[in-house]
């Protein structure tokens, strides 16, 4: 019986005519055919061509051309003025400022590569394109080439710009452009190779090295300007150094680029789509010019990357608990303190380079950026009104408690910057200690209140009435996001820079603090008015009910 059952034909037997279907075989397709199909699909569903888009944006193009022409004129004038200067300060600035700028650009490039990828893919591409039976490396190779070239061109342009502004010779500017391009491309290729190996230790290491070199170059400029050290640097030695750096960067580019291309097929899909999702989120935030939202996205990405932290028990009661929580947060993640310390180089370098007049404004703008990471509690409370109502305190009390730690850090930074405004790095151009204290106080106050303004500023209201502009309909508060923080710095520092007494800037700062701490919050005033209106309506209804009861 068993043998008879075994001999019966089955539905998958090709000899019995039961419609046997051979199981599909997943063979690798041609990535070029897939890319051509994607391009045809996109072009077939495009609503306008490139010429029509250019016609709609001709005003923007003309504005870019005009601003670019003005920038070129300014660079030429600055180069002419810098080339005349022959002192040791000018030589030090002409020599080491391009190095500092190049190191800073490399640090930012490595940070962006570590944050995004550098090779990324959108969620839709990760859903179907990366799972298609084609070699992933063939699809990702053009993206890697584009990223490497873009990073090299950006670093080259910035390096050549700084070299031109400092009055370098045309040959030296060209060498700076070549060195910047090779270094930017090589660091991007190194980050791509590390992405293929699914690690980031070398990217972080080179990022910290580049940041340290940038700060060290600025410190050398200050030391030479203060006559603390003499550094005889000739044009020939700088050319030799640039040539050596270019050769080393080219070797790193070849080696790291080869590894990056070889490891493209090993990049995990989750790693690709994470960077793509981050790019999409930041694009949406920047489209509305909401830089606070963009920072929130980056903070969330960093928290997801870290995974978890060791919980810490809080201290204190009431408003003191909020203060100690901010202190514990700083102790848990002290990396922003390094940026705050590095920001002290700005006033010293500005005074050493003869920019004492604009040193308070420049230093305050840098202080704004360095204090923002310490105001996460203020950010959450100012953006989450429901959480703010859960506390048995007024909005002004909550904001004041959340501003204590940044205020203490701003006071420390102000005290440390007073010697810079006094002229510690410029012995031949010193001012009185009282003037230095005034400049330090104004700088610290402007930087602190500018950071508070940047954190607590509202995002654009897309639910209200729009304003018609040449670029389309925009919410009323979109354009104000471009100057938030900068407006407070300008209001506080401008009177002092124009020759007004210091108390004018201090009064403006006190008024700004009252407004920013919630003393005259429009939302609170509106809510109080609505509450009073509801109470009046309720009292009127009760009076009408009593009058009706008496008539009965």
Secondary structure, DSSP 8 states (H G I E B T S, - for coil): -HHHHHHS--TT-TTTTS------------HHHHHHHHHHHHHHT-SS-HHHHHHHTHHHHHHHHHHHHHHHHHHHHHHHHHHH--SHHHHHHHHHHHHHHHHHHHHHHHHHHHHH-SS---HHIIIIITTSSS-HHHHHHHHHHHHHHHHHHHHHHHHHHHHHHTT--HHHHHHHHHHHHHHHHHHHHHHHHHHHTT--HHHHHHHHHHHHHHHHHHHHHHHHHTTS------HHHHHHHHHHHHHHHHHHHHHHHHHHHHTGGGS-HHHHHHHHHHHHHHHHHHHTT-HHHHHHHHHHHHHHHH---------SSTHHHHHHHHHHHHHH-THHHHHHHHTHHHHHHHHHTT-HHHHHHHHHHHHHHHHGGG-HHHHHHHH-HHHHHHSSS-HHHHHHHHTHHHHHHHHHHHHHHHHHHHTTT-GGG---HHHHHHHHHHHHHHHHHHHHHHHH-----TTS-EEEETTEEEETTTGGGGTTTHHHHHHHHHHHHTT--HHHHHHHHHHHHHHHTTTT-HHHHHHHHHHHHHHHHHHHHHHHHHHHHHH-
